[in-house]
């Protein structure tokens, strides 16, 4: 011990010197655990991005959505992330892609994690068909009739 240090500080310095090897070991263990967790998270994101589904949204000729339908569809897209709750947020995002074919026809695709396939397959608009890329029998697109068409049938 150094004669220049007061008693309490000298005791603290002695305790630090005694516990330094253990603290270094604890820091190394915490660093290894953090590295393993980061690698595992990156692996889960990579798996989620590799296993995504894509559905095509095909509007009818009379497609003209109202504000309520657009809001409902936006809420539906917001639920994709919650449907894929075990997927890290980088891999749980929904993506809308537009492409144009050589003939000038534009196509709209909705892409997301496979865990959220049921939410992605649900039609958000009354006059939009949803077609899946994959031949999955467990998920079948549902088409809801236009409310105006239902009123005509009732009369």
Secondary structure, DSSP 8 states (H G I E B T S, - for coil): --TTS-HHHHHHHHHHHHHHHHHHHHHHHHHHHHHHHHHHHHHHHHHHHHSEEEEEEEE-TT----HHHHHHHHHHHHHHHHHTTTS-TTTS--EEEEEE-TTS-EEEEEEEEGGGHHHHHB-SSTTEEEEESS--SS---B----HHHHHHHH-
